[in-house]
Amino acid sequence: MAIDFCVIGERLKANRVKKGITQEALAEKLGVSVAFLSRIERGSSHINLTRLSQICEILDITEGEILNGVSTKSKNYLTTDFSSLLKNCPPEKLRLIYKIAKTIIEDEE
């Protein structure tokens, strides 16, 4: 699976804007140029995991939100993934998965 740096950049920008942080302010906190940050947000510059973690910490979001588009804090976290996984699952495996999930959920109550 190839990494889509354009999507990552769009998500970073959307979260930056949502937090009311300018490119200039974020670039200053990161110690990078505004031009570099702009290229990251456009997807024309690749971002390494260290820099991604720094940005996520400043924006108070998880790397998963940026890479997957889903927050682990969301109530619907993994719903789509589970749905896709179970779609082609044979009935006997579905029953087993259901029993395991039910046991785990009931054990927590």
N, C-alpha and C positions, 0 to 999 in steps of 0.2 A: 504494500500500500504506500503510495507516494504521499508526501506531505504537501498540502496545498497552502503555501505561504500567503497567498492572497486572502484566503478565508481566515487564516490566523490573524493577519493584519487587520482585516475588517472587524473581527471580534475584539481585538485590542482597542481599535479606534472607538468602536461603539461603547465599550466599557469606560474608556477614558472620557468620552463626551458625557456619558451618563453620570460620571462622578464629578463633572464640571471642572476637569483639569485640562489646561491648554497643552498643546504640544511643547511649547516653550518650558512650561513648568515641569512637565514629565521628563523632558530631555535634560533639564538642569539637575533634577533629582538622580537621574541615571548617570550623569556625567558624560553624555553624548551630545552630538550636534542635533539641532532640530531637523536638518536635512536627513541625517541617518534615521531618526525616528520616523520621519515622513516616508522614507523608503520602506521601512519595516511595515508601516500601516498600509502601504500600497502593495506590499508583497514582492517588491522588486529587490529587497535585501533579505537574505535568510537570517533567521534569528536562532541563536543557540539556546540550549536549555538554561544555562546560567542567566542569560539576559532575560529570557522569558520568565524565570522565577522572580527576578528582581522587579520586573514590570508588574507581575501578578501580585507581589507583596505590596507594592505601592497602591495598586488599584483595589486591593482587598478582594481578590478573586482567586480561584484555584486554576492551576495549569490545565486541569481537566475541562474546565469551562471553555478555555481558549482552544484546546486541541480537539475536544469532542463536541463542544457546543452545549454541554449539559453540566449543570451544577450538581455536585453530589449532595448538596443541601436541598435540592428540589424534591418535592413529594413524588414526582413522576420519574425520578432518576431510574434509569435502566428499564423502564416500561417498554419502550420501543425495542430495545435489545432483547428482552425476554420474549416479546411477541414474535420477533423474527426468528429467534432460536426455536421456539415451540411450534412454529407454523408447520414445519415438515417433520416433526417428531412423531414416531409411531405411537399408537395408543397405549401400548404396554409401558413405554418409557414415560409418557405423559402421566400415567397413574402413579408411577414410582416417584417422579418429580413432585407431583401433587402431595403425596404422602410425606415426603421428606420436608417440603415447605410447610405443610400443616403442622408437622411435629416441631419444627423449629419455632414457628409462630406461637403455638400453644405452650411451648416450653418457656417462652419469654413472659407470658401472662401471669 
